[in-house]
Amino acid sequence: MWPKLLRSAAVDAFAQQQPGRRFELPETEEILAFLADGEKGREREAKTSGRMQVLSREGQASVFFESRDRNRKDALVHRSYIAK
């Protein structure tokens, strides 16, 4: 699945490009604050199957999703942080 995700992100970036526009890289503190914001919200359990559990939290600036495998002692499978 990784190649498909990478390709779709590249196509999206190409479609939204703005020639001549420059972007500044965020500071490390800004990145850490963004990640922490998503993890602060109230935890909600989303759709689950017998084996997988998906949790979400919503902060002021971001939404956090986490997938865990119940058959592997709630091992972390995937995390996503999405800006609002």
C-alpha positions in Angstrom: 0.0 0.0 0.0 3.0 2.3 0.6 3.7 3.0 -3.1 0.0 3.9 -3.7 0.0 6.3 -0.7 3.2 7.9 -1.9 2.0 8.3 -5.4 -1.3 9.9 -4.3 0.5 12.4 -2.0 2.9 13.3 -4.9 -0.1 13.8 -7.3 -1.9 16.0 -4.7 1.2 18.1 -4.1 1.7 18.6 -7.8 -1.9 19.6 -8.3 -1.7 22.2 -5.5 1.7 23.7 -6.4 2.0 27.4 -6.6 5.0 28.4 -8.8 7.2 31.0 -7.0 5.7 30.5 -3.6 8.2 29.7 -0.8 7.4 27.8 2.4 9.3 28.0 5.6 10.0 24.8 7.5 8.3 24.6 10.9 10.4 24.7 14.1 10.8 21.5 16.1 8.7 23.0 18.9 5.8 23.7 16.5 5.8 20.1 15.3 5.9 18.7 18.8 3.1 21.1 19.9 1.0 20.0 16.9 1.4 16.3 17.7 0.7 16.9 21.4 -2.5 18.8 20.6 -4.0 15.9 18.8 -3.3 13.5 21.7 -4.9 15.9 24.3 -8.5 15.5 23.2 -11.1 13.2 24.6 -10.6 9.7 23.5 -13.3 8.1 21.4 -13.5 4.5 20.2 -14.3 4.4 16.5 -15.3 1.4 14.4 -13.8 -1.8 15.7 -13.7 -5.4 14.6 -13.0 -8.4 16.7 -9.3 -7.9 16.3 -8.7 -4.2 15.5 -9.5 -1.2 17.7 -9.5 2.4 16.3 -9.3 5.3 18.7 -9.5 9.0 17.9 -8.9 12.2 19.8 -9.6 15.7 18.6 -7.5 18.7 19.7 -8.0 22.4 18.8 -5.7 22.2 15.7 -5.6 18.5 14.9 -7.2 15.1 15.0 -5.4 12.0 16.1 -6.2 8.4 15.0 -4.6 5.3 16.5 -5.2 1.6 15.4 -4.3 -1.2 17.8 -4.3 -5.0 17.4 -6.2 -6.6 20.3 -4.8 -10.1 19.6 -1.3 -8.8 20.1 -1.8 -7.2 23.5 -3.1 -3.9 22.0 0.1 -3.5 19.9 0.2 -0.2 18.0 -0.5 -0.7 14.2 -0.8 2.9 12.9 -1.1 6.5 14.0 -2.3 9.5 12.0 -2.2 13.2 12.9 -4.4 15.4 10.6 -4.6 19.2 10.7 -8.0 20.7 10.9 
